[in-house]
Amino acid sequence: MKIRKDIKGITLKELEEIIIEEGFSSYRVKQIFFWLYQKKVRNISQMTNLPQILKDRLNSIFYLSSINCIKVLKSKDGSIKYLFRLSDGSIIENVLIRGKKRNTVCLSSQVGCLWHCIFCASGKGGYIRNLTAEEIVEQLIEIQRMSGEQINNIVFMGMGEPFNNYTELIKSIHIINEKYGLNIGARKITISTCGIIPGINKLANNPLQVELSVSLHAAENSIRTQLMPVNKKYPLIELIEACKDYVKKKNRQITFEYLMLKGVNDSIEQANNLCRLISGFNAKVNIIAYNPIISNDKSILFPSDNGSISAFQRILKINHIPVTIRYSRGNDINAACGQLKNAFLNK
């Protein structure tokens, strides 16, 4: 007996194979995708232009799950944070960032995170599990439903490390990118990693033309290891070599995220070290002011002052490294970079 699957975890190609195997015409697949991702129906019975025999068969093979929004917080800057409960009771957070030209959704790929970066709230409660492709896709669908906004930019910068959930991540991107699915261009989708080298290598050999962002935050192993335990397993030199190989294979620019922490990684010397580390290949740097997190541990971090940030940026510009200062949104509702976790329920 076959186990029923969530139909939103199935790519168009996979669904086409199933539909043909079941004896139905392949053009029905595009109709099904239209109902799922354009009309965003919650039930197969709502697919009114499908014959009843096909709907009955779909119901015997598939089901449609949903995630339950249990809290919404709105920022004074227009950003919205959503707290979702999954079918097993797990909790994840997402953010909608409204803009004049684009609306961005920050998607989660895991419940919690394995890596415990000291500046990030997501790992404070530990790693619980990977999300399925349908759970990733449903985050986006539900935010579209609730907000009424047209989403045209996706960043995998929510809870979790995307490359530790590579298979489900890539499947969800195919569905999001699919013309008959959610139809968001690959170059409008960014994967952010803490530096998982095998994931970078896999993506380098994957034809998907998505954007890649690597959280660097230090140009010295000793400092980066203090900030990011992942550096013990994937140290800087090996990470930069993987990034260079990625740029060569994909012929694409890579982005390095650099969180500015007062007295930790924001000196002129460290700016020069960063220039030496990443010079010579197609890379740019996003400088980000640290967003404080609520934590019970003893690590106390503070954002760099504006003067230090400007001086750091100036060194990179002098060395011809493209650099921008990225201003976070949603700080007042703990929705900014590094602040997402699974426990704002009691606020």
ZIFEN-V293360 format. One record per pair of residues at least 4 apart in sequence whose C-alpha atoms are under 7 Angstrom apart, sorted by sequence separation. I is the first residue (numbers start at 1). J is the second residue. D is the distance in whole Angstrom. If there is no record, write none. Layout:
I_J_D / I_J_D
This chain:
10_14_6 / 11_15_6 / 12_16_6 / 13_17_6 / 14_18_6 / 15_19_6 / 16_20_6 / 17_21_6 / 18_22_6 / 19_23_7 / 20_24_5 / 27_31_7 / 28_32_6 / 29_33_6 / 30_34_6 / 31_35_6 / 32_36_6 / 33_37_6 / 34_38_5 / 35_39_5 / 36_40_5 / 50_54_7 / 51_55_6 / 52_56_6 / 53_57_6 / 54_58_6 / 55_59_6 / 56_60_6 / 57_61_6 / 58_62_6 / 59_63_6 / 74_78_7 / 75_79_5 / 85_89_6 / 86_90_5 / 98_102_7 / 99_103_5 / 123_127_7 / 131_135_6 / 132_136_6 / 133_137_6 / 134_138_6 / 135_139_6 / 137_141_6 / 138_142_6 / 139_143_6 / 140_144_6 / 141_145_6 / 142_146_6 / 143_147_6 / 144_148_5 / 162_166_6 / 165_169_6 / 166_170_6 / 167_171_6 / 168_172_6 / 169_173_6 / 170_174_6 / 171_175_7 / 172_176_6 / 173_177_6 / 174_178_6 / 177_181_7 / 178_182_6 / 179_183_4 / 184_188_7 / 185_189_7 / 196_200_6 / 197_201_6 / 198_202_6 / 199_203_6 / 200_204_6 / 201_205_7 / 202_206_6 / 220_224_6 / 221_225_6 / 222_226_6 / 223_227_6 / 224_228_6 / 225_229_5 / 230_234_6 / 231_235_5 / 234_238_7 / 235_239_6 / 236_240_6 / 237_241_6 / 238_242_6 / 239_243_6 / 240_244_6 / 241_245_6 / 242_246_6 / 243_247_6 / 244_248_6 / 245_249_6 / 246_250_6 / 247_251_5 / 261_265_6 / 262_266_6 / 266_270_6 / 267_271_6 / 268_272_6 / 269_273_6 / 270_274_6 / 271_275_6 / 272_276_6 / 273_277_6 / 274_278_6 / 275_279_6 / 304_308_6 / 305_309_6 / 306_310_6 / 307_311_6 / 308_312_6 / 309_313_6 / 310_314_6 / 311_315_6 / 312_316_7 / 313_317_6 / 314_318_6 / 315_319_6 / 316_320_6 / 317_321_6 / 330_334_6 / 331_335_6 / 335_339_6 / 10_15_6 / 19_24_6 / 20_25_6 / 34_39_7 / 35_40_6 / 36_41_6 / 41_46_6 / 50_55_7 / 74_79_6 / 75_80_6 / 85_90_6 / 86_91_6 / 98_103_5 / 131_136_7 / 144_149_6 / 176_181_6 / 177_182_6 / 178_183_5 / 218_223_6 / 231_236_7 / 234_239_6 / 247_252_5 / 260_265_6 / 261_266_6 / 265_270_6 / 304_309_7 / 316_321_5 / 317_322_7 / 330_335_5 / 331_336_5 / 334_339_5 / 335_340_6 / 20_26_6 / 35_41_6 / 74_80_5 / 85_91_5 / 97_103_6 / 98_104_6 / 117_123_7 / 144_150_7 / 156_162_7 / 175_181_6 / 176_182_5 / 177_183_5 / 218_224_5 / 225_231_5 / 247_253_6 / 260_266_6 / 317_323_7 / 330_336_5 / 334_340_7 / 19_26_7 / 73_80_6 / 74_81_6 / 84_91_6 / 85_92_7 / 97_104_5 / 116_123_5 / 144_151_7 / 162_169_7 / 175_182_7 / 176_183_6 / 177_184_5 / 217_224_7 / 224_231_6 / 225_232_6 / 247_254_7 / 316_323_7 / 329_336_5 / 72_80_7 / 73_81_5 / 83_91_7 / 84_92_5 / 96_104_6 / 97_105_6 / 115_123_6 / 116_124_6 / 176_184_6 / 177_185_6 / 328_336_6 / 72_81_6 / 73_82_7 / 83_92_6 / 84_93_6 / 96_105_5 / 113_122_6 / 114_123_6 / 177_186_6 / 328_337_7 / 16_26_6 / 45_55_7 / 72_82_5 / 83_93_5 / 95_105_6 / 96_106_6 / 112_122_5 / 113_123_4 / 292_302_7 / 313_323_7 / 44_55_6 / 71_82_6 / 72_83_6 / 82_93_6 / 83_94_7 / 95_106_5 / 112_123_5 / 35_47_6 / 71_83_5 / 81_93_7 / 82_94_5 / 94_106_6 / 114_126_6 / 290_302_7 / 291_303_7 / 16_29_6 / 69_82_7 / 70_83_6 / 81_94_6 / 82_95_6 / 94_107_6 / 112_125_6 / 113_126_6 / 114_127_5 / 290_303_5 / 15_29_7 / 69_83_6 / 70_84_6 / 81_95_4 / 94_108_7 / 112_126_6 / 113_127_4 / 221_235_7 / 289_303_6 / 44_59_7 / 69_84_4 / 70_85_7 / 80_95_6 / 81_96_6 / 112_127_4 / 221_236_6 / 289_304_7 / 68_84_5 / 69_85_6 / 79_95_7 / 80_96_5 / 111_127_6 / 112_128_6 / 12_29_7 / 67_84_6 / 68_85_5 / 79_96_6 / 80_97_7 / 111_128_5 / 67_85_6 / 68_86_7 / 79_97_5 / 111_129_5 / 67_86_5 / 79_98_6 / 92_111_6 / 110_129_6 / 111_130_6 / 195_214_6 / 67_87_7 / 78_98_6 / 91_111_7 / 110_130_4 / 111_131_7 / 190_210_6 / 191_211_6 / 192_212_6 / 193_213_6 / 194_214_6 / 195_215_7 / 43_64_7 / 109_130_7 / 110_131_5 / 189_210_5 / 190_211_4 / 191_212_5 / 192_213_5 / 193_214_5 / 194_215_5 / 42_64_7 / 109_131_6 / 186_208_7 / 187_209_6 / 189_211_6 / 190_212_6 / 191_213_6 / 192_214_6 / 193_215_6 / 186_209_6 / 187_210_5 / 190_213_7 / 186_210_5 / 187_211_6 / 109_136_6 / 258_285_7 / 260_287_7 / 108_136_7 / 254_282_7 / 255_283_6 / 256_284_6 / 257_285_6 / 258_286_6 / 259_287_6 / 260_288_6 / 253_282_5 / 254_283_5 / 255_284_5 / 256_285_5 / 257_286_5 / 258_287_5 / 259_288_5 / 260_289_5 / 261_290_6 / 163_193_7 / 253_283_5 / 254_284_6 / 255_285_6 / 256_286_6 / 257_287_6 / 258_288_6 / 259_289_6 / 260_290_6 / 162_193_6 / 259_290_6 / 152_184_6 / 161_193_6 / 161_194_7 / 163_196_6 / 166_199_7 / 154_188_6 / 155_189_6 / 156_190_6 / 130_165_6 / 133_168_5 / 137_172_6 / 153_188_5 / 154_189_5 / 155_190_5 / 156_191_5 / 157_192_6 / 247_282_7 / 132_168_6 / 133_169_6 / 136_172_6 / 152_188_7 / 153_189_6 / 154_190_6 / 155_191_6 / 156_192_6 / 163_199_5 / 122_159_6 / 197_234_7 / 244_281_7 / 284_321_6 / 285_322_6 / 286_323_6 / 287_324_6 / 288_325_6 / 122_160_7 / 133_171_6 / 134_172_7 / 196_234_7 / 266_304_7 / 284_322_5 / 285_323_5 / 286_324_5 / 287_325_5 / 288_326_5 / 133_172_5 / 137_176_7 / 195_234_7 / 284_323_6 / 285_324_7 / 286_325_6 / 287_326_6 / 288_327_7 / 216_256_6 / 217_257_6 / 261_301_7 / 262_302_5 / 286_326_6 / 201_242_7 / 213_254_6 / 214_255_6 / 215_256_6 / 216_257_6 / 217_258_4 / 261_302_6 / 262_303_5 / 271_312_6 / 275_316_6 / 197_239_6 / 200_242_7 / 204_246_5 / 212_254_6 / 213_255_5 / 214_256_5 / 215_257_5 / 216_258_6 / 217_259_5 / 261_303_5 / 262_304_4 / 266_308_7 / 212_255_6 / 213_256_6 / 214_257_6 / 215_258_7 / 260_303_6 / 261_304_5 / 272_315_7 / 195_239_7 / 213_257_7 / 260_304_6 / 268_312_6 / 271_315_6 / 275_319_7 / 197_242_6 / 201_246_7 / 204_249_6 / 271_316_7 / 291_336_7 / 113_159_7 / 200_246_7 / 204_250_6 / 266_312_7 / 291_337_7 / 293_339_6 / 103_150_7 / 104_151_6 / 112_159_6 / 113_160_4 / 218_265_6 / 291_338_7 / 103_151_5 / 104_152_6 / 105_153_7 / 106_154_6 / 107_155_6 / 108_156_6 / 111_159_7 / 112_160_6 / 113_161_6 / 103_152_6 / 104_153_5 / 105_154_5 / 106_155_5 / 107_156_5 / 108_157_7 / 110_159_6 / 111_160_6 / 102_152_6 / 103_153_6 / 104_154_6 / 105_155_6 / 106_156_6 / 107_157_6 / 108_158_4 / 109_159_6 / 110_160_4 / 102_153_7 / 106_157_6 / 107_158_5 / 108_159_5 / 109_160_5 / 110_161_7 / 219_270_7 / 106_158_5 / 108_160_6 / 109_161_7 / 109_162_5 / 219_273_6 / 7_62_5 / 219_274_5 / 5_61_7 / 6_62_5 / 7_63_6 / 109_165_7 / 4_61_5 / 5_62_5 / 6_63_5 / 7_64_6 / 4_62_5 / 5_63_6 / 6_64_5 / 219_277_7 / 4_63_7 / 6_65_6 / 109_169_7 / 94_158_6 / 67_138_7 / 66_138_7 / 118_227_6 / 117_227_6 / 118_228_7 / 117_228_5 / 117_229_6 / 116_229_7 / 115_229_6 / 115_230_6 / 9_133_5 / 9_134_4 / 8_134_5 / 6_134_7 / 37_181_5 / 38_182_7 / 37_182_6 / 34_180_6 / 33_180_6 / 34_181_7 / 33_181_6 / 30_180_6 / 11_171_7 / 11_174_7 / 11_175_6 / 121_293_6 / 159_340_6 / 158_340_7 / 159_341_7 / 121_338_6 / 120_338_4 / 121_339_5 / 122_340_6 / 119_338_7 / 120_339_6 / 121_340_6 / 122_341_4 / 121_341_5 / 95_335_7 / 93_340_6 / 93_341_6 / 93_342_6 / 79_329_7 / 92_342_5 / 79_330_6 / 91_342_5 / 77_329_7 / 77_330_7 / 81_335_6 / 75_330_5 / 75_332_6 / 75_333_6 / 73_333_7
